[in-house]
Amino acid sequence: MAELTCRYSSVQTMGTLDGPGVRFILFLQGCPLHCGYCHNPETRAFDGGKTATVTEIMAMVSRCRSYFGKKGGITVSGGEPLMQAEFVTELFKECKKAGIHTCVDTSGCILNGNIEKMLDYTDLCLLDIKMTNDKDYKEYIGCDMSAPLKFLQKLSEKKVPVWLRQVIVKGINDNEENVKLFNGIAEKYDNVTYTELLPFRKLCESKYEEMKIPFPFGIYPETDKAVIEKLTAFLTKTNK
Ligand code: SF4
């Protein structure tokens, strides 16, 4: 049988922001959502990017292995990695055989049998709870809020450790009430070990210009560090 291939946009060999330790990050191509602050709009089209087999990705991962140390490993991000769950399963199986820590960075927008299988080989999930009410999810993200909550429930059943994350945007979710709702979601599940708030940034603005598409959140200012610090003080799960 021919080896599975993925569509990916890029890789990062020394990532330190998406999971524990130093990591190899694979950005898969294709995402069904349209988050107003999407920082990787070039990864959304399903027919873009490059292709690679599991063997080819594992060769790239192996070259970085000496940097992983005890904590590091691979993070599959995107785009939306759940859309290529069969490939990620095969990749993670190979990582597990090689003793490499596996992490998926996702919006949790869909769930099916292939994704459930993938979770059996996933050591950690970085899950974005992008908003804390259904209206904002529909308006700014492009799915129902029930989708990531259903995904989180499945992560709980499968006992996959989770870090919950949310990007804070001034005028939309930069308030204490929102953080309380976010805490409430995190506290419901023992497998959520860590929560993090991230500032909205506009570094991606030039990508939108190059692609000649509007940047929906271009009208909002970047989020001040002080706001993140103030709201982070309300988080209840902050020990990694
Ligand atoms: S889930 Fe990620 S890749 Fe998809 S639209 Fe949102 S920010 Fe962009």
Residues whose N, C-alpha, C, O or C-beta is under 5 A from the ligand:
A	BS01	SF4	C31 L33 H34 C35 C38 H39 N40 G78 G79 S107
